[in-house]
Amino acid sequence: MSSQALSPQVFILSSQAKKQRSIYMKIQTKYLGEVEINEDKIIYFPNGLLGFESCKEFVLLDVPENPYFKFLQDVKNSYISFLLINPWN
């Protein structure tokens, strides 16, 4: 098995593509209730995440009153959310 097959692929739209579309949408989240997000902020994982292969669209959300953590929230499934931390902060 090649190491390339194991490396995750993530697609983020270019800044030019982002300028062409700025669509806001409301999503239901596990911990923050209903929030409005900019569609440009959606991170697309073509193969999903390990163990969550059917979940492909996520957004990073701030944790209120805590700058060290973020939620990686599935856009389509409100009950799927991961708590993340930047180890270099």
C-alpha positions as CSV (number, residue, x, y, z in Angstrom):
1,M,0.0,0.0,0.0
2,S,1.5,3.3,-1.0
3,S,1.7,6.2,1.5
4,Q,-0.2,8.3,-1.0
5,A,-3.3,6.2,-0.5
6,L,-3.2,6.8,3.2
7,S,-2.8,10.6,3.0
8,P,-6.1,12.5,3.5
9,Q,-7.2,14.9,0.8
10,V,-8.7,18.2,1.7
11,F,-10.1,20.7,-0.7
12,I,-10.5,24.4,0.2
13,L,-11.8,26.8,-2.4
14,S,-9.4,29.4,-3.9
15,S,-9.8,33.0,-2.9
16,Q,-11.1,33.8,-6.4
17,A,-13.8,31.1,-6.2
18,K,-14.7,32.5,-2.7
19,K,-15.2,36.0,-4.1
20,Q,-17.7,34.7,-6.7
21,R,-20.0,33.1,-4.1
22,S,-20.8,34.2,-0.6
23,I,-23.7,32.1,0.6
24,Y,-24.7,31.9,4.2
25,M,-26.6,28.9,5.6
26,K,-27.9,27.8,9.0
27,I,-26.8,24.5,10.4
28,Q,-27.7,22.7,13.6
29,T,-24.7,21.9,15.7
30,K,-24.2,19.4,18.6
31,Y,-22.9,21.9,21.2
32,L,-23.8,25.4,19.9
33,G,-27.3,25.0,18.7
34,E,-28.2,26.6,15.4
35,V,-25.4,28.7,13.8
36,E,-25.1,30.6,10.6
37,I,-22.0,29.8,8.6
38,N,-20.5,31.1,5.3
39,E,-20.6,28.3,2.8
40,D,-17.0,29.4,1.8
41,K,-15.8,28.1,5.2
42,I,-16.9,24.5,4.5
43,I,-13.9,22.0,4.4
44,Y,-14.5,19.1,2.1
45,F,-12.9,15.7,2.7
46,P,-13.5,13.7,-0.5
47,N,-13.0,10.3,1.3
48,G,-14.6,11.4,4.6
49,L,-12.8,10.9,7.9
50,L,-11.5,7.6,9.3
51,G,-14.5,5.9,10.7
52,F,-16.8,8.6,9.3
53,E,-16.4,8.0,5.6
54,S,-19.9,9.2,4.8
55,C,-19.2,12.6,6.4
56,K,-17.5,14.8,3.9
57,E,-18.4,18.4,4.7
58,F,-17.2,20.1,7.9
59,V,-16.8,23.6,9.3
60,L,-14.5,24.9,12.0
61,L,-16.4,26.7,14.8
62,D,-15.0,28.7,17.7
63,V,-15.6,27.4,21.2
64,P,-17.2,30.4,23.1
65,E,-14.8,31.9,25.7
66,N,-12.0,29.5,24.8
67,P,-9.5,30.5,22.1
68,Y,-7.6,27.2,22.3
69,F,-10.3,24.9,21.1
70,K,-12.5,24.6,18.0
71,F,-15.2,22.3,16.9
72,L,-15.0,20.4,13.6
73,Q,-18.7,20.2,13.0
74,D,-20.3,18.0,10.3
75,V,-22.5,20.3,8.2
76,K,-25.2,17.6,7.5
77,N,-25.2,15.7,10.8
78,S,-25.6,17.8,13.9
79,Y,-24.7,15.0,16.2
80,I,-21.1,14.6,14.7
81,S,-18.7,17.1,16.1
82,F,-15.0,16.8,17.1
83,L,-13.2,19.0,19.6
84,L,-9.9,20.1,18.2
85,I,-6.9,21.9,19.7
86,N,-3.9,23.5,18.0
87,P,-0.9,22.0,19.8
88,W,1.3,24.9,18.8
89,N,-0.8,27.6,20.6
